Amino acid sequence: MKDYKQRMVNEYNELKERTDKLGFVLVKESRGGLDFELSCPVNLLKAQYNAMNSYLNILKVRAEIEGIEL
């Protein structure tokens, strides 16, 4: 696999993992189940989560176009 393709796969996988973790925190927070206090507003974290998801979708489409298996 060419270097740029492998970097794209790595970037996608790392971003997916981080997005999933942030989503988990947001779900727990919405249910009152966090065992710590957030240091920034929930709305900011939600905006970050949405931006991360948008980027994930862009990477998926690009991978499909370029024939890269994620």
N, C-alpha and C positions, 0 to 999 in steps of 0.2 A: 504494500500500500504506500502510495506517495506520502511524503511527510505532511503536506498540508491536509490531506484527508485524515491521517491519524490524529493530527492536532484538533481537527474539527470533531472527531469522535470523542476525544478526551474532553474537549470543551463542553460538548453536549452532556456527557456523563457527569462531569463535575457540577455543571449548572443544574442538572436534573436532581442530583442529590441535595444540593443546597436549597433548591426550590421546594422539594418535598419536606425538608426539615423546617423551613420557615412556615410552610403550610400547616404542618403539625403543631407548631407553636401557636399559630393563629387560631386553630381549632380548639386547642386546649384553653387558650385565653378566653375565647368566646363562651366556653363552658365553665369558666371560673376554676380551672384545674391546674393552673401554673403554680409551681412551688417557689417562684421568684417573681419579683416585680420588674416589669419592663422599664427600660431606661429611656424609651422614646415613645411617642404617641402611636397607638395602634393603627391609626389612619395612614401614617407614614409607612409602617410595615406592610399594610395591605397594598399600598401603591407600589412598593418595592416588589412584592409578590406578583402583582399584576404585570409589572415590567419584565420580571424574570420569565414569567409564563409566555409573554409575547415574544421574547427573544428565543425561548425554546421552540416555539412554533415556527419562527423564521428559520432556525437551524434545521428543523425537520423538513421544511419545504425545500430548502437549499440542498440538503442531503439527498432528497428524492430526485431533484433535478439533476444533480451531479452523479447519481448512482452510487451513493455512499450508504452503506448499511450501518445504521446506528444500533 
